[in-house]
Amino acid sequence: MRFARYTFAIAGIYGIIALVPQYFLEKQIGIDSPPAITHPEYFYGFIGVALAFQVVFLIISRDPIRFRPIMPAAVLEKIAFVIPTFYLYFNGLARWQITAGAAIDLLLAIPFAIAFIRTPKQ
């Protein structure tokens, strides 16, 4: 159970640190990766939903046995970014920086799945 606690706590803290600054980077992202963001509602929506899931990770870390049923959704949250990003990258449609972020999510999806398997049912 300690593995699940640490895995989800570290992921939640890391995610908050990685996501919150993006709220202030819309214009800079448009400069660094043209063209500019044309639908900011998608950008901010993505950041908001991803940030909400970081809170879910922290909740899971507090009581992994109780919140074990949510762990597959946590794996899905990671894979839902990994698969399309890798697809886009290999088709020349995503930059390596975004793909590196997706690789980190893949590295988190694996221990999330392991935590699910290792955490006893209620």
N, C-alpha and C positions, 0 to 999 in steps of 0.2 A: 504494500500500500504506500510505502514511502516513495517508491519509484513514481507512482502516479501523482502523488502530491507535488514532488519536485518538478516533474515534467510539465504539469499543467501550470504551476506557479511561474516557472521560468518562462514558459511560452507566453503567458499572459503579460508578464512584466515586459518582456522583450517586445511584444506586439504593441503595447501602449507606447513604449519609447520610440518604436519605428513609425507608428501611424500618426500620432498627434502632430508632429511637425509638418506633415503633409497638408494639414488644414491651411498652412500659411505659404505653401509653395506652388499654388496653381499657376501664377504668372511665370515663375522661374522654370517650372516644368515645360511650359510652352516655349520658353527661350532655349532650354537645353535640348528639348526633343520636339522640334517643330513638326506639325503646326500647333498653334495654341489650342488649348482645350476649348472645344466649341459647345459642349454640353456639360457645363459644370455640375448640373444636378446629378449626372451619372458619377462624376468624379467624387463629389462630396457624399453621395449616397453610398458608394463603395467604401470610402473611408469610414463613414458612420457605422455601416453594418459590420465591417471588419473590426472596428473598435468595440462594438457591442459584444462581439464574440470573444474578445480578449477578457472582458468582464466574466463571460461564461466560463472561460478557462480558469480564472481565479476562483470562481464559485466551486467548480469541480475540484480544484486543489484543496479546498477546505474540508471536503468530505467525499472522497472518491467512491466509496462504497454506495453511499446514498445517491450520488449523481452518476453512477456507472451507466445508466441507460442513455445519458446524453453524450457519452464518449464517441459513439459512431458518428453523431452529427458533427463533432469536433474534427474527426478524421475527414469527413466529407467537406467541411469548411476549408480545410487545407488543400485537398485534392481538387476542389472546384476552381482553385486558382492555378494550381500546378499544370493540370492537363491542357487547358486552353493556352496558357502562356508558352508552354513547351511547343505546342502545335504551331502557334504563331511564330515563335523564334525559328523553328526549323523550316518555315515557309517564308522567312525573310521579313516578317511583319512585326516583330518585337525586338527591341534592343537587348543587348546582353545584360544590362543593368537590371531590367525588369525580370529577366530570366534568372538572374542570380537570386533575386528576392523569392522567386517561385521555388528555386532549389532549396532555400532555407525552409520554406513551407513544406516541401517534401521531406526534408530531414526532421521536421516536427511531426508530420503525419505518421511516420513509422513508429516513433516512441508512443504516440497517442494510441495506435493500434495495439502495441505491446502492452501498454497500461490497461487497456480494455480487457485484453486476454488474461492478464495477471491479477486484475482486481476481482476479488470474490463477489458473487452476487449477494444481494441483501438477504 
